[in-house]
């Protein structure tokens, strides 16, 4: 599976963030962002691929174990997501604790625990901003991550109330990093793709979600 295949994988699994990534002009950085999203797509797909929660937990444990190689610069050979993720980690200083927390949150979900907004949405958005904007450009994005998470979990009114605070936090965000948060501007997960693209373009133009 080549980088372009990862791009196609993310487009199918997570159109909203894939569409946001189209706002990244630098092809290499866009590919690095897509790699992070592909890792998340792999985790999201696990429950649909197995018949029992225990089997899903075993797969999540496998992914957790594979992070050793990813962060040591020795990823599992022949696995495109792990190989690319290792390169992204080295290039941008992606934080392992965020990826660990994401895996643990998925395990929690199959055990019936509620969504962790921080693990599922805030932390990954922070790392996406790190990829596009560099270290030190992440502190202002946490509320935008909450807005994204609330929208994805159907808590639309709460997301709307938080948007003004999110946008205040984004005022200092570099333009180059905005595509990492742009999808928080999407208000309806079920909206047509064309409408989503239009809203993302508008959000990028004004720098607000």
PLY file of the C-alpha trace (Angstrom):
ply
format ascii 1.0
element vertex 209
property float x
property float y
property float z
element edge 208
property int vertex1
property int vertex2
end_header
0.00 0.00 0.00
1.68 3.21 -1.18
1.14 6.72 0.18
-1.56 7.31 -2.43
-3.33 4.21 -1.14
-3.26 5.66 2.38
-4.86 8.78 0.94
-7.63 6.70 -0.61
-8.07 4.78 2.65
-8.58 7.98 4.61
-10.96 9.41 2.01
-13.25 6.41 2.49
-12.91 6.16 6.28
-12.88 9.83 7.25
-14.00 12.15 4.48
-14.18 15.24 6.67
-10.54 15.22 7.69
-9.48 14.01 4.26
-11.23 17.02 2.75
-9.54 19.29 5.29
-6.18 17.87 4.25
-6.81 19.10 0.68
-6.19 22.58 2.07
-2.52 21.70 2.68
-0.45 22.98 -0.21
2.77 21.16 0.66
2.47 17.63 -0.71
4.91 16.13 1.78
3.16 17.65 4.78
-0.21 16.59 3.39
1.11 13.04 3.12
2.37 13.15 6.71
-1.01 14.37 7.91
-2.77 11.64 5.96
-0.48 9.06 7.59
-1.68 10.13 11.04
-5.28 9.90 9.87
-4.63 6.49 8.30
-3.35 5.22 11.65
-6.58 6.40 13.25
-8.63 4.83 10.44
-6.99 1.47 11.12
-8.02 1.68 14.76
-11.57 2.78 13.97
-12.07 -0.15 11.60
-11.17 -2.90 14.06
-14.58 -3.48 15.74
-16.21 -4.03 12.34
-13.63 -6.64 11.39
-14.03 -9.00 14.34
-16.95 -10.82 15.92
-16.05 -10.51 19.60
-14.82 -7.67 21.85
-11.92 -9.83 23.07
-10.63 -10.22 19.50
-10.87 -6.46 19.02
-8.92 -5.89 22.22
-6.22 -8.27 21.01
-5.88 -6.27 17.80
-5.61 -3.04 19.70
-2.93 -4.60 21.88
-1.07 -5.57 18.69
-1.14 -1.96 17.52
0.06 -0.78 20.90
2.98 -3.21 20.77
3.86 -2.04 17.25
4.41 1.50 18.52
7.69 0.31 20.06
9.11 -0.23 16.60
7.50 2.94 15.25
9.16 5.13 17.85
12.46 3.24 17.77
12.72 3.78 14.01
12.25 0.07 13.33
8.62 -0.33 12.21
7.17 -3.63 11.08
8.46 -4.27 7.57
5.90 -4.23 4.79
3.19 -2.46 6.80
2.60 0.87 5.02
0.89 2.66 7.90
3.54 1.69 10.45
6.43 2.43 8.10
5.06 5.85 7.16
4.06 6.62 10.75
7.62 5.97 11.93
8.89 8.54 9.44
6.26 11.05 10.54
7.14 10.53 14.20
10.80 11.22 13.51
10.09 14.25 11.33
7.60 16.01 13.59
8.03 14.71 17.13
4.57 13.17 17.34
3.89 12.30 20.96
3.59 8.63 21.79
1.34 9.25 24.78
-1.30 10.66 22.45
-1.27 7.52 20.29
-1.28 5.31 23.39
-4.25 7.22 24.81
-6.10 6.81 21.52
-5.62 3.05 21.56
-6.69 2.84 25.20
-9.80 4.90 24.41
-10.74 2.46 21.65
-10.36 -0.42 24.08
-12.57 1.48 26.50
-15.22 1.91 23.83
-15.49 -1.82 23.14
-15.87 -2.27 26.89
-18.82 0.11 26.92
-17.09 3.22 28.24
-18.16 6.66 26.97
-16.15 8.56 24.37
-13.09 10.35 25.70
-13.12 13.65 23.81
-9.51 14.30 24.74
-8.20 10.92 23.56
-10.30 10.61 20.42
-10.36 14.20 19.18
-8.35 16.78 21.14
-5.06 14.89 21.31
-5.02 13.78 17.65
-5.88 17.31 16.50
-3.00 18.64 18.58
-0.62 16.23 16.82
-2.02 17.18 13.43
-1.24 20.81 14.22
2.25 19.76 15.31
2.77 18.16 11.89
1.69 21.24 9.94
2.80 24.03 12.25
5.73 22.60 14.15
6.22 22.20 17.91
4.78 24.91 20.12
1.78 25.56 17.85
-0.69 23.31 19.64
-1.92 24.91 22.87
-4.64 27.00 21.20
-6.41 24.12 19.49
-7.84 22.10 22.36
-11.28 23.73 22.37
-11.49 23.29 18.60
-10.78 19.60 19.20
-13.64 19.50 21.70
-15.95 21.15 19.16
-14.98 18.51 16.61
-15.57 15.71 19.10
-18.94 17.05 20.24
-20.06 17.32 16.63
-18.94 13.79 15.83
-20.80 12.42 18.83
-24.03 14.26 17.99
-23.82 16.94 20.68
-24.42 19.76 18.22
-25.75 22.39 20.63
-22.74 22.01 22.90
-20.44 22.29 19.91
-22.14 25.51 18.78
-21.80 27.07 22.22
-18.08 26.31 22.30
-17.24 27.66 18.83
-16.66 31.29 19.90
-14.16 30.12 22.52
-12.51 27.81 19.99
-12.09 30.64 17.52
-10.57 32.91 20.15
-7.99 30.21 20.77
-7.24 29.87 17.07
-6.35 33.53 16.55
-2.64 32.84 16.93
-2.64 29.68 14.85
-0.38 29.93 11.78
-2.25 29.78 8.46
-0.20 26.74 7.45
-1.61 24.79 10.43
-5.28 25.68 9.95
-6.10 22.61 7.81
-5.45 20.50 10.92
-8.44 22.11 12.63
-10.62 23.14 9.67
-12.97 20.17 9.96
-14.22 21.55 13.29
-16.14 24.02 11.11
-18.35 21.21 9.81
-21.65 21.22 11.63
-23.45 18.22 10.14
-21.65 14.88 9.65
-24.40 13.83 7.24
-24.13 16.88 4.98
-23.35 16.31 1.27
-19.67 16.23 0.39
-19.98 19.27 -1.86
-21.43 21.33 0.98
-18.67 20.19 3.31
-16.01 21.23 0.80
-17.64 24.65 0.47
-17.78 25.15 4.23
-14.14 24.10 4.62
-13.07 26.57 1.95
-14.96 29.32 3.73
-13.46 28.40 7.09
-9.96 28.47 5.64
-10.60 31.87 4.05
-11.60 33.50 7.36
-9.47 31.31 9.64
-12.41 30.38 11.85
-14.34 27.21 12.63
0 1
1 2
2 3
3 4
4 5
5 6
6 7
7 8
8 9
9 10
10 11
11 12
12 13
13 14
14 15
15 16
16 17
17 18
18 19
19 20
20 21
21 22
22 23
23 24
24 25
25 26
26 27
27 28
28 29
29 30
30 31
31 32
32 33
33 34
34 35
35 36
36 37
37 38
38 39
39 40
40 41
41 42
42 43
43 44
44 45
45 46
46 47
47 48
48 49
49 50
50 51
51 52
52 53
53 54
54 55
55 56
56 57
57 58
58 59
59 60
60 61
61 62
62 63
63 64
64 65
65 66
66 67
67 68
68 69
69 70
70 71
71 72
72 73
73 74
74 75
75 76
76 77
77 78
78 79
79 80
80 81
81 82
82 83
83 84
84 85
85 86
86 87
87 88
88 89
89 90
90 91
91 92
92 93
93 94
94 95
95 96
96 97
97 98
98 99
99 100
100 101
101 102
102 103
103 104
104 105
105 106
106 107
107 108
108 109
109 110
110 111
111 112
112 113
113 114
114 115
115 116
116 117
117 118
118 119
119 120
120 121
121 122
122 123
123 124
124 125
125 126
126 127
127 128
128 129
129 130
130 131
131 132
132 133
133 134
134 135
135 136
136 137
137 138
138 139
139 140
140 141
141 142
142 143
143 144
144 145
145 146
146 147
147 148
148 149
149 150
150 151
151 152
152 153
153 154
154 155
155 156
156 157
157 158
158 159
159 160
160 161
161 162
162 163
163 164
164 165
165 166
166 167
167 168
168 169
169 170
170 171
171 172
172 173
173 174
174 175
175 176
176 177
177 178
178 179
179 180
180 181
181 182
182 183
183 184
184 185
185 186
186 187
187 188
188 189
189 190
190 191
191 192
192 193
193 194
194 195
195 196
196 197
197 198
198 199
199 200
200 201
201 202
202 203
203 204
204 205
205 206
206 207
207 208
